[in-house]
Amino acid sequence: MRRFISSLLIVTLLSACAGSSYRPLVDRPGDNYEQDLAQCQQYAQGEANAAAGAAVGVVLGVALGLFFGYKTGFQRDFATAGALGGALGGAQGADQNQIDVIRNCLRGRGHNVLR
């Protein structure tokens, strides 16, 4: 159990702020690009945090793992796998949300975001 919690903590910390530090590829950035990017990144931090997404994923993963593991007798294994998968999936979804916020924010400020 201790190894599970430390693994989960590492996954959550590694992905906690990846989306809000995203720097998109922009065609011919203007003079105020760096200022706009900093403001958009700050705005994205207010959106769903990867740690919150990972926490929700863990809860759902554990619940599903316990439900399906109950029938097979491997509740702990299923709950662990569900929690790790849920943490990764939840963090990735939250990061992608922050990336989308940054891209849309920069487009709204007149920058040609390529990806």
C-alpha positions as CSV (number, residue, x, y, z in Angstrom):
1,M,0.0,0.0,0.0
2,R,2.8,2.4,0.8
3,R,4.4,1.7,-2.6
4,F,1.1,2.4,-4.3
5,I,0.7,5.8,-2.5
6,S,4.2,6.9,-3.4
7,S,3.7,5.9,-7.0
8,L,0.5,7.8,-7.2
9,L,2.1,10.9,-5.6
10,I,4.9,10.8,-8.1
11,V,2.5,10.6,-11.1
12,T,0.4,13.4,-9.7
13,L,3.3,15.7,-9.0
14,L,4.9,15.1,-12.4
15,S,1.8,16.1,-14.2
16,A,0.5,18.7,-11.8
17,C,1.3,21.8,-13.9
18,A,2.4,20.5,-17.3
19,G,-0.5,22.0,-19.2
20,S,-0.3,25.5,-17.9
21,S,3.4,25.9,-18.9
22,Y,2.6,24.9,-22.6
23,R,4.2,27.0,-25.3
24,P,2.4,26.6,-28.6
25,L,4.0,26.9,-32.0
26,V,3.0,30.3,-33.4
27,D,3.5,31.7,-36.9
28,R,5.3,35.1,-36.7
29,P,4.8,36.0,-33.1
30,G,4.1,39.7,-32.6
31,D,5.8,42.2,-30.2
32,N,3.4,41.5,-27.4
33,Y,3.5,37.6,-27.8
34,E,5.5,36.9,-24.6
35,Q,3.2,39.1,-22.5
36,D,0.1,37.5,-24.1
37,L,1.5,34.0,-23.6
38,A,2.2,34.7,-19.9
39,Q,-1.3,36.0,-19.4
40,C,-2.9,33.1,-21.2
41,Q,-0.8,30.6,-19.2
42,Q,-1.9,32.3,-16.0
43,Y,-5.5,32.1,-17.1
44,A,-5.1,28.4,-17.9
45,Q,-3.8,27.7,-14.3
46,G,-7.3,28.7,-13.1
47,E,-8.8,26.0,-15.2
48,A,-9.1,22.4,-14.1
49,N,-5.8,21.5,-12.4
50,A,-4.1,18.2,-13.4
51,A,-3.9,17.2,-9.7
52,A,-7.7,17.6,-9.3
53,G,-8.2,15.6,-12.5
54,A,-5.9,12.9,-11.2
55,A,-7.7,12.8,-7.8
56,V,-11.1,12.3,-9.6
57,G,-9.5,9.7,-11.7
58,V,-8.1,7.9,-8.7
59,V,-11.5,7.8,-7.0
60,L,-13.3,6.5,-10.1
61,G,-10.4,4.0,-10.8
62,V,-10.5,2.6,-7.3
63,A,-14.3,2.3,-7.3
64,L,-14.3,0.4,-10.7
65,G,-11.3,-1.7,-9.6
66,L,-13.0,-2.7,-6.4
67,F,-16.2,-3.5,-8.2
68,F,-14.6,-5.7,-10.9
69,G,-12.0,-7.1,-8.5
70,Y,-14.7,-8.3,-6.1
71,K,-15.9,-11.0,-8.4
72,T,-12.3,-12.3,-9.0
73,G,-10.8,-12.0,-5.6
74,F,-8.2,-9.5,-6.7
75,Q,-9.7,-6.4,-5.2
76,R,-6.3,-4.8,-4.2
77,D,-4.7,-5.4,-7.6
78,F,-7.7,-4.1,-9.5
79,A,-8.0,-1.0,-7.3
80,T,-4.3,-0.3,-7.7
81,A,-4.5,-0.6,-11.4
82,G,-7.6,1.5,-11.6
83,A,-6.2,4.2,-9.4
84,L,-3.0,4.5,-11.4
85,G,-4.9,4.5,-14.7
86,G,-7.4,7.0,-13.4
87,A,-4.6,9.3,-12.2
88,L,-2.9,9.2,-15.5
89,G,-6.1,9.7,-17.5
90,G,-7.4,12.4,-15.2
91,A,-4.1,14.4,-15.3
92,Q,-3.9,14.0,-19.1
93,G,-7.4,15.3,-19.5
94,A,-6.8,18.3,-17.3
95,D,-3.5,19.1,-19.1
96,Q,-5.2,18.9,-22.5
97,N,-7.9,21.3,-21.2
98,Q,-5.2,23.8,-20.1
99,I,-3.4,23.5,-23.5
100,D,-6.7,24.2,-25.3
101,V,-7.3,27.3,-23.1
102,I,-3.8,28.7,-23.9
103,R,-4.3,28.1,-27.7
104,N,-7.8,29.6,-27.8
105,C,-6.6,32.6,-25.6
106,L,-3.7,33.3,-28.0
107,R,-6.0,33.0,-31.0
108,G,-8.4,35.4,-29.4
109,R,-5.5,37.9,-29.1
110,G,-4.7,37.7,-32.8
111,H,-1.9,35.2,-32.8
112,N,-1.7,32.5,-35.5
113,V,-1.4,29.3,-33.5
114,L,-0.2,26.4,-35.6
115,R,-0.3,23.7,-32.9
